[in-house]
């Protein structure tokens, strides 16, 4: 009974996601054999292969549940395990003003992105959806914001479609920026955490820069995700819907963020035994690749063709502003 109700529906999608993840690992090994080193991480290969499969062949409905499971539950588990590889001492080099900087960047990006959308003639609702997706956490922020501001379904579809595609493309561009500007691992982690849309995309973007970049980028991104609760509440107040809006605690503070912080605290205080750290790191790495494959399988590049040019320009300019603001933060923190 339990198998039929819970496990059986996710099996088809889980299998195809595993196949994409294995193909990504094989692609990374082939790259190392042919080129002598790995230029592209298996995380990025997983996204790329997933996008190609989804865009060329589509995805039958029977695969949706398993892909969603890998993109959500598997990813969240990987993030919790990742917390065990991070200590407070390793993050200390980022500086005490980092949290304040994250709040300032999110608020500034929300304001500027919204007005960019309005300047391009987008509706108030669509402008706010693009602003929240750009400034906080991509599709998750759009989905959480839409019912609070009574956004139309076509506005939600337009903002989510382009955000998904732009977010994946940005993952491929960002490592080039790291190589070109010579940022330290900590600086690159901060910049990635401030600019990349979704948590899995941060993991993929920072992987080429090493473990410290992944750790810092993940921490910065999770703090940024925590801004979603206050922002939605503020929108509800401004729209006169504060009493109607009841945000579930899981939306304001997702369980995996609590788990991530708890694991980081356990590592910092020496609660986690050393022999367990290697296994946790391996498990987190494998689950992350699986989640990247699911992310790729969730993106149909053809959807961007249905998004209006004004939405495209508004999202691109908003992302450029977010990058400039994040670069300014790096300058302030490094001073």
C-alpha positions, 0 to 999 in steps of 0.5 A: 500500500505504501509503495503504491501510494508514495513510491511507485508514482515517482519511479519513472521520473527518478529513473530518467533523472538517474540516467541523466545524472549518470550521463553527466558523470560519464561526460565529466570522466570523458572530458578528463580523459580527453582533455587531461582535466575537468573544465566543466563539472558534472553538476553543469553537465547534468543541467545541460543534458537535462535541458537538452533532453527536455527541450528536444524530446519533451517530458511525458506527465508520468515523469513529472512526480519523480523529477519534482521529487529529485528537484525538491526533496533530494535537493533539500536533503543534499543541502542539509548534508552540505551544512555538515561540511561548513564551520562558522570559522570557515565563514568568518572571513566573509565579515560581520557586515555580510547579512546587512549587505544581503538585506540591502542588495535584496531590497535595492534589487526589488525596488529597481527591478520593479521600476525597470519592469514598469518602465518597459510597460509591464503591468504592476503584477508582472513587474513585481513577479519579475522583481521578486524572482530576480531579487530573492529565489527565482521561481519559488519567489514568483510562486509564493508572491503570485497569490498575495498580489492576485497575479494572473496565471499568464503573468506567472507563466511568463515570469517563471518561463524566462526566469528558469531559462535565464537562471540556467544560462547564468550558471554557465556564464558565471564561472567565466567571470570568476576566471576573468576577474580573479576573485577569491573563493570567498568573494566568488561564493558571495557574488554567486549567492547574491546573484544566482536565482536558485539554490541548486544553480548556486551549487552548480555555479560555485562548484568549479571554484572549490568547496569554500566557494560552494559553502559561502555561496550556499550560506549567502543564498539561504540567507537571501531565501529567508528574505522571502517571508518578510517581503511577502508579508510587506506586499500583503500589508501594502495590498491590504491583505495582511489579515488574509495572508497566513504564511505557513512556517515552512514557506517563511523558514523552509525545513532544509534551511533549519537543517542546514544551520543545525548541521553547520552548528554541529560541525562548528561545535565538534558534535559531528564525528570526523569519520562521518564527514567524508560519507556526508560529503559524498552523499551530498555531492551525489544527491546534488548531481541528481538534483541538477539533472532534475533542474535541467529536466524541468527547463524547456528552452522552447518556452522562452520563445513564448515570453514577450520581448519586454519581459526579456529585457526587464529581466536581463536589465534587472539581473545586470543591476543585481550583478552591479550591486553585488560587485559593489558589496564585494568592494565594500567588504574587501575595503 
